């Protein structure tokens, strides 16, 4: 059997029966070590983990598409009329089952899951238990994160209908008969609830297996897994705010993280190197001068010296008070004959020695999750204290609100704090709110109401052609 099967996304491998066969067979591995057959020692397991992290770097997922779409589909950013032609269908909410980005995201996220499954299911009975546990814990956490992105983009939110079709949950890896496993298995969509059950269980196992520390912020740690689990519980909504609070509180009390001081905020964003000091960054994807996405880099979408297609909305810019340090990473200018607001969170496009890492989760998000969970479980005073811990660090005014207004203030701070990191759209989705965009967006995509079929991405047509069990297609996309 051609060993390049081992480097295909798990579900896309079923597409060998269709027209995409050559494309997938030619996909280059992230690591030269053949997966499964090579994993007989701790070192080889470690090399497989390196390949797992490398799979996250691609622009089709966290390297660009995931952080871009979380803002572009909402009200934080838009595609300027002066553009190079990228993300126009997303800007206008005109996706089809054949659109490139959903297909790329689906395939690459399942490739990451495949790699995690290989590590999780590796058997090394004579290896050091702690070392193997750490590696497998990292794989569990990354698998959970990949499943979470899939169920976010391709399925109804848990808080809306946990019984709705989700995405296939595939956790096994058959090293005995790879061809039979990949080609004959055509999995159905698990329910949203079943996907979240797997996500939570994977984060629990990651937390159990890993030690407290990590070499630096480019590696998943015990408390990175717990922080990401807090995010997942928050997305589950009503009935799970206690769990979101407890997970975030564990990170707050035991993770030893801190916020970046206001005086260092801009330099924090210009730093391209993973950190070891537990200041602000909990987990980021390392991108450097050798291993990067080139012209497809996230920075190119924002940097006006690159494509510069994506700019911030005036409405977002105007939310920041004059002394708020977060305003310092947005630059006023002009583009396409109108006032424009340029994003400067990713400034290392032309840095020859290093590139911008992709922040997956920061300590500030944990505080915002904790504040919201407190507020939604009747602990308003505690919520206000946590919220103001963040605003003070950003040189912004403290809040004095309570009740529903406090929750709205927390959501506003979440928007301001996590702008250009891919979070905003998911606030609308998890809370089942209409997406009210701006007059800078296409006229037929300025309001995406609750229940609008366009809120979900389509299941890729190639997947449906290869695996009819994947039906039903998401509403509004045929099939």
Buried (B, 14 or more C-beta within 10 A) or exposed (E): EEEBBBBBBBBBBBBBEEEBEEEBEEBEBBBEBBBBEBBBEBEBBBBBBEBBBBBBBBBBBBBBBBBBBBBBBBBBBBBBEBBBEBBEBBBBBEBEBEBEBBBBBBBBBBBBBBBBBBBBBBEBEEBEEEBBBBBBBBBBBBBBBBBBBBBBBBBBBBBBBBEBBBBBBBBEBBBEEBEEBBBEBBBEBBBBBBBBBBBBEBBBBBBEBBEEBBEBBBBBBBBBBBBBBBBBBBBBBEEBBEBBBBBBBBBBEEBEBEBBBBEBBBEBBBBBBBBEEBBBBBBBBBBBEEEBBEEBBBBBBBBBEBBBBBBBBBBBBEBBBEEBBBBBBBBEEEBEEEEBBBBBBBBBBEBEEBBBBBBBBBBBBBBBBBBBBBBBBEBBEBBBEBBBBBBEBBBBEEBEBBEEEBBEBBBEBBBBBBBBBBBBBBBBBBBBEEBEBBEBBBEEBBEBEEEBEBBBBBBBBBBBBBBEEBEEBBBEBEB
